[in-house]
């Protein structure tokens, strides 16, 4: 009976099944994500609601930060950028997401090195907390301003000043220069002076070679963090060779430090492999930790200083103003032939230097893009805005905030695209609080950058030492508009990898 029925209505049954399958596909792939998904009320381009591959394509094309910022300007402080992903640009949620510590996503696991995780790549909260605690004291402000650390960084600054004197009026790739300077600082901090040698002393040789190896190694950022499954298929072999050079360079210093100076608790190696870290860090994990600190520590500071000096070169009046504030320091003896570094304690709180540095952090945050987290068990509620009503965000949703947008909020920063250090010198505590709560240049919460005090110290000392002794200028004929823009990637660099500037010693 059934077989007769099927035979009689076979074509109709096949048609009905096909129609049901097509209807289900339309519902699940189109109607549900657009109109019935819990995130359907969050505004954004329809293509973002339909597929995660659109925002991946935007990331691959190195336009994500600017694209998401454009969406915020169009749709408001919350936008849907994927079927299960939202981006929020509202400082009220910094506490909810980062200080209250939503879980990291698997995005971060790809920052492991030497086949081992490190503090930054750790997703699990307790492991991260225990790992971070081991080196937290070494990175504390009290240690950064201590005599032993200040002696190290002032020695680096003196070498930098000597190098600039020897290369006056020469076109210098200052992105490489500041990166090498920062590399000397972080390796001295990590391995100690008995092991690390100054790359600044051989800037045009080993210095640039090491920096280029790290740059090439990080150029595969998209495949490493977004689609690691395809890494071996699409990443050129020269990236692997550069990665090996960078890893070998770290490895050799790590091994030498263990041999020559293993018990030095003023080095990162000594702390990780000493009594505080031995329960958590074996040699491989310590190598992974140090590689992460060295890679992040030189790149971000190098980028920040590149744009700081670019802004000074663009506007000689800012140089003069900063120089006037520095006049009289070091006994007034700031001739270029005197390579003794200024004291950080003398420059740390200088008003214009601090305002200038803060404005560099705002416009040129070295990590301007996504800091993804995952909505916790039970989800949370978007409290609403004039553009979007209160909406429940289900658990597991990827929640992102990006400094690029927070730092360019026109309701907080007047003319946000204009570089204006004076905005930080207003006599208005309420306005200053509003601006400071938007700032996310070092992240936020328990996972914010460990090296923030070192970075701030390096940047202020470098600016004050160089500008008090040298005039900085742009290179004629170089297209800064095309080549010096911030590359739209996770850890930004100048688009061309070059920031050419010239330095000339001041006549005293």
N, C-alpha and C positions, 0 to 999 in steps of 0.2 A: 504493500500500500504506500509506504513512505517512498520506496524507490520509484513508484509510478508518479507520485506527486513531484518528486525532485526532477524526474525526466520531463514531466509536463511543464513545470515552471522553472526549468534550469536557468534560462536566460534572465527571467525576471529576478530569480534569487541572486544570481551573480551581479546584476545591476543594483539590487538593493544593498548587497554587501559592499560593493564599491562605493555606493552613495554614502553608506554609513561610515566607511573608512575615510572618505574625503571630508565628510562633515566633522568627524572627530579630529582630523588633522587641522582643519580650519579653526575649530574651537580651541584645541590645545596649543597650536602654534601662533594663532593670530588673535582670536577673540578673547581667550582667557588672559594672556599677558597684557593686552591693551585695556580690557574693561573689567575683568573679574579678579585679577591678581591683587593681593593685599597692597601692593605698591602702585596700583593703577591710578590712585589719586595724586601721586607725586608727578609733577609736570616734567616734561623733557621731550626730546625728539622721539617719534614713534619707533624709529629704527632701533633706538637704544632699548626700548621695552621688548622688542622682538628678538634681538640677538646680542650676545656678549661680544660677537666678533667685530661689531662696528667700533666700539671703544678700543678694542685691541688693534684694529687697523689704524685708528687715530694715533695710538701710542707708537706703533711701528713707524708711522710717517713723521714722528717727532713733532707732534702738535697738540698733545693731550692737555697740557696745562693751559694753554691759550684757548683751546676749544672749550674746556670745562668752564673757564672763566667767562667766555662768551655766553655759555648756557646760563650761568648765574645772572648775568646782566639782563638776559632775556626773560628768564622764568622765575628768578628770585633766589632766596638763600638755600633752598633744597631742590635738587634736580635728580632725576633718575637717569643714570648713565649706563645701565645694563638691566637685564631681566631681574637680577637679584642684587643690584648694586646702586647705591645712592651717594651723592656728594653733597656735603653740608658746608655752607660758608656762614657760620654764625658762632661767635666766640662763646655764647652761652652753652654750647655743646662740647667745648674743649674739656670741661670738667667731666661731663657724662662719659665721653668716649675715651679720653686719654688719661685723665687724672684718676677716674674711677676704674680705668684699666680694662676696657673691652679687650677680648683676646685678639692677638695678632692673627693674620691669615697666613696661608702657606706661601704667600708672596715672599716672605722673609727667609724661608728655609733655604732658598737658593743662594743665600749669601754665606753659606758654609764654605770652608776652605780645607784643603789637605784631607778631604774625606771626613771632616769632623765639624760639628756645629760649634758656634761661638755665642757669646752673649746676645749679639744683635740678631742672629738668625734663630734664636730660641723662641718658640711659640708658648711653651708651657710656663705659667707664671712663677711657680716656686723655683724651678730650675733657673729661670732668668734672674730672680731676686737673689738667690744664693750666689750665682755666678758674678753678678754685678757688684755684690758686696765685697768680694775679694779685692778688687782694684779701686773701689770707690774712694778710699782714703788717699790713694796716690793721685787721683784726679781732683781732689777737693781744692777749693780756693786757698785754704790755709797752706796746702803743700805747694801750690803754684806760686804763691807769693813768698815762699820760704827762700832762704839764702841758697841752698843747694840747687834748687830748680832755677832760680833767677840767674845764678852763675852760668848754667848751661845755656839758657836762652840769650843772655847778653853776649856770650861768646859767639853764638850763631849770628847775632846782629852785627857784631864787630867784623866778622868775616864778610858779611853782606856789604857793609859800608866800604870795606877795602876793595871788594870785587867791583862795585859801582865806580869807584875812583879810577880803577884800571880800565874801565870801558866807557869813559865819557863820550857822549855824542854818538855812541854806537847804537844801531837798531837792536834792541833786545826783545826777545819773546818773553814778556814779563809773566805770562801765565806759567811758563816753564820755570822762570826765575823764582817766583814766589812759591811755587810747588816744591822746588828743590830746597828753598829756605825752610819751608814747613817740614819737609822730609828730614832735614838735618835735626830739626827740633824734636820731632816725634821719635826718631831712631835713637837720639841721645837719651831721651826719656825712657825708651823701651829697653835699650841694650846697655846704656852707660858709655862713658867716654873711653873706657879701656878697649871697647870693641868697635863702636861706630866711627867712621871717618867722615870728614866733611865733603859732601858732594859739591858744595859751593866752591871749594878749592879747585875742582875740576869740572866747573859748570858746563863748559862746551864739549866735554868728553863724556865721562861716566855719568855726570849729573843729568844731562839731557837724555842719555841713553836709558837710564833707569826710569825717568819720568815717562818717556815714550813707551816703554814696556808696560807700565801700569796703565797708561792711557789706552793702548791697544787691547790689553786684557779686559778692560772695562767696556770697550766699545760693543761687546756682544750683550750688553745689558738687557735688551729686549728679549732675546732668546733665553737668556739665563733666568730671568724673573717671570716671564709671561708664558712661554711655551718651551720649557726645558726639554721636553720630549724630542724636539726637533733640532736641538743644539748640534749634535754630531753631524746632522745631515746638511745644515745650512751655514754653519760658521766656518770661515776660511781657516786653513791650516796655520797661517801666520799668526792668528790670534792665540792658538794653542802654544806656539813657539814663544810668543811674548809673555804669555802666562807662566811658562816654565822659567823664563828669565827672572820674572818678578818673584816667583816662589823660591827659586834657588838663591836669589839675593837675600830674601828674608831668612831662609834656612841656614845659610852660611853664618850670618850674624847671630842667629839664635844658638847654633851649636857652639860658636866661639864664646858666646856669653856664658853658656853653661860650663865651658872649660876654664875660662879665665876669671869669671866674676860671678859665680853661682849664688853667693849668699848676699848680694847687694840688694837690700830691700828698698833702695831708692830707684830701682829699675823695674819695669813691668815684668821682665823675665823673672827677676828675683822674687817678686810678689806672687806671681802665678805658680811658680815651682817651689816656693817656700812653704812654711808651715801653714800659712793662711789658705793657700790654694791647693796643697797637695792632695786633699781629699776629693777635690773636684777636677783638677787639671792634670792630665798626663801630658807627655811631651807633644803628642799630636794635637790635642785640644788646645794646648798653650800656643802652638804654632798658628792654629786657626784664629785664635783670639788676637794674637799680635798682628797677623796679616790684616785682619779687619781694621784694627786701630791705625796701623800705618797707612793703609790704602785710603781710609776715610779721612784721617788726620791731615794728610798732605794735600789731597784733592780739594776738599771743601775750603780750606784756608787759602790755597792757591787761587781758587776761583774768586773768593771774596776780595782778596787783595788786588786781583786783576782789575775788577770793576771799581774798586776804591781809587786806585791810581789813574784809571781811565777818566773818572769824573774830575779828578784834580787836574789832569792834563787838559781836559776840555775847558776848564774854567780857572785861569791863573789867579783870579780874585779869591777863590777858595783856598788855593795854595798860600797866598799872602796872609789870609785870615788865620789859617792854621799855624803858619810860621810865626805870626805875631804872638799867638797864644803860647808858643813854645820858647819864645825869646827869653834868655836869662837862665834857662835850665843848663845843667852841666857847667855851672860857673860862667855861662856865657860863651864858653869855648866850644863852638859847634862847627869849627872849620872842618872841611872834608878830610884834612890830614889827621884829624883826631878821630880815631875809630872806636873810641870808648862809647859803649851804648848808654843811652839815658836809663834812668831808673824807672821801673814800672810804677813804683809808688808815687813818682813825680807826675806821671802823665795819666794815670788811670782815671782820675775824676775830672780832668780838664773839660770844661763845658762844651766847647765847640768840637773838640776831638770826639767826645762821647756822642754828641748829636750827629756828627758826620758818620761815625761808625754805625749808629743805629739806623740811619737812613740807608746806608749801604746794605745792612741786613734786611731792611724792608723791601727795597727794590730788587736787590740781587741775592736773595736767599739761595744758598748753595744747594739746598735740597728743596726746591720750590713746589714739588708735585705731591702725588698721592702718598698718604700714610694710612694704608687700609687696616681696618679692624672688623671684627665680626660681632653683630648684635648678640647680646647675651641671652641665656635661657630665659624664656618668658617675654623676650623682646623689650621694646621701649616705645615711648610715645613722642612723636614730633609734636611740639606744643602749638605749632601753628604760626603763621605770619600773614601779612596782608595779602600775599599771593597764594598761599596754600593753607587750607584749613588743617586743624589737628588731625593727625593720622597715626595709626598704630604701625610700627615697624617690626615685622616678625623676626624671631630669633634666626640666626644664621645669615641674615642680610649683610652683605659687605657694605660697611659704612666708611666713607672717606672724607677727610678734610685736606685741603691743600693750601700751604702758605701763600702761593701765588695769588689766590683770590682773597684770602683774609687780609693780606698786606695791601690790597688795592681796593678796599671797600670805600666807595666815594662818600658814604654817609659818615665815615670816620676820618678819612684822609682827604682833605681838600686837594683837588687836582692830583689824584693818586699816581699818575704816570710821570709827574714832574719830580726830579731829584731835588729835594729842598731840605737840607739839614735844619734850617731854622724852625721847621714845624715842631722840632723837639725842644726848642728853647722858649716856647710860649709860657707866659706866667698864668697858667690856667691848669690847676691840678686835676680838675674833672676831665678836661680834654686829654691831658697826658695819660691819665688812667685808662681812658677809652682806647687810646692808641696802643698803649702797652699791652692791654689784654687781647689785642688782635695779633700780636707778634708770636710767631711760631718758628723762628729761624733755627732753633735748636730742638724742635719737637716740643712735647709737653707731657707732664706726668712722670710716672716712675720709669718710663723708657726713654726719657729725653736724653740728648747727647751727653755722654760722660765727659767729653773733652771740651765742653763749652768754656771753662775758665782758661784752659790752655789756648784755645783759639782766640778768645778775646784779648788775652795778654799778647799773643803774637801779633795780632792785627794792629793793636794800638801802639805797640813798641815799634813795629815796622814803619807804620805811617809817620810817627813822630821822629824817629831816627833819620829816615830818608828825607822827609820834607824839610826838616830843620837844616839840612846840609846840601840838598840838591834841588834844582829846578827840574820838573818833569814836563815833557812835551809830547804831542802826537807826532807820528811819522808822516811826512808829506806824501800824498799820493795813495795812501792806504785807505781802502773803502771800509771804514769802521761800521757803517750802517749795515752793510751786507755781511761782513765777516766777524764782527765782534758781538753780535746779538747773542743772548743766552740760548744755548742749545736746549730744546724742549725735551729733556730727558730726566730720569729720576734724580741723579746728581749732576747738576748742570756744569757746563764748561763753555768758554767762548766757542761760537759755532765752528770756526776754522781751526780751533786748537791753538790760536795765536792771539796775543795782545801786544802788538809792537809799540814800544815807547822808547824815548830817549831821555837820558839824565845828564845834567851838567852841574858840576860843583858850584856852589855859591861863592862869590868873592867876599871874604870877611875882612 
